[in-house]
């Protein structure tokens, strides 16, 4: 192994440690710091927000130390984490639209309910009117304010997606790629650690199920399976796009929607919509995450002068990725995995991914 290279066992150990720390620190206030129990559920969640923030910061620092990037090249580290300001709308709109296709059944069902409810309201009020439209608007605004003021919603829709994607995608994937793991292996390995990190919910589910271990294990097993599938998808998005926002918006959307609706009694259109959405998802999965949609900067490593050179443009990206595929230096592996992955080949509360 070349000097400064990261070994595979070291990368896996670092990722497992970050996953364990992400979960373990949630219990540190009471078990280690001996702080009194929170006075309310809101304070309990805020305490966990702080723990998740500390864990994310530590993971970023640890991965920065382990990545084979010299001190003079730290300006490129933010890009390795996928934190960029370029092509933000593509990183938000494309993954969001792609993810929504898997919820075509759910979205169709919600649309039918909404139209039915609006139809009943219109009939009761004798038709549309300015007052009715104002009433609907006021209800929508009140609902949004309620959501914005709910700490639980902040946990599910903001804190959990951002911190989990930062630790389990932005920090872990560069380490594994730079250690020489293939992209397909990384897409499988990160979600396994991601799902095991959710085992801390076992006792909560066990208590909710009246101390029934069988039901608790079945629910946790389903949750772990769900997180593995989603984690693979999130890892795929991060590797293909090189943008941190891509898996974050997908994570937020999935937490909002819950499990996709496959069937609904007496409504065959729901199953048809799900099937059509699934086919559309598979059809667009690679094209919509193609590098041409993002044109991210490619980092090429020059062994002769040990410096990063930032180059923009698809043609340069193809050339750098081709050169990188022939190199053995771990920085080439990292560059190829994060920034050239698509240059070679077209490669309800218990079920949210939460803190």
HUSULLIN-V689341 format. One line per field, one symbol per residue. ss: DSSP state (H for helix, E for strand, L for the rest). burial: + if it has 24 or more other C-alpha atoms within 12 Angstrom, else -. A space follows every 50 residues. Layout:
BEGIN
ss: ???
burial: ???
END
This chain:
BEGIN
ss: LLLLLLLHHHHHHHHHHHHHHHHHHHHHHHHLLLLLLLLLHHHHHHHHHH HHHHHHHHHHHHHHHHLLLLHHHHHHHHHHLLLLLLLHHHHHHHHHHHHH HLLHHHHHHHHHHHHHHHHHHHHHHLLLLHHHHHHHHHHHHHHHHHHHLL HHHHHHHHHHHHHHHHHHHHHHHHHHHHLLLLHHHHHHHHHHHHHHHHHH HHHHHHHHLLLLHHHHHHHHHHHHHHHHHHHHHHHHHHHHHLLHHHHHHH HHHHHHHLLLLLLLLLLHHHHHHHHHHHHHHHHHLLHHHLHHHLLLLEEE EELLLLEEEEELLHHHHHHHHHHHHLLLLHHHHHHHHHHLHHHHLLLLHH HLLLL
burial: ----+++---++-++++++++++++++----------------+++++++ ++++++++++++++-++++------+++++++++--++-+++++++++++ +++++++++----------------------------------------- +++++++++++++++++++++++++++++++++--+++++++++++++++ ++--+----------+--+++-++++++++++++++++++++++++++++ ++++++++++++------+++-+++-++--+---++++++++++++++++ +------+-------+++-++++++---+++++++++++++++------+ +++++
END
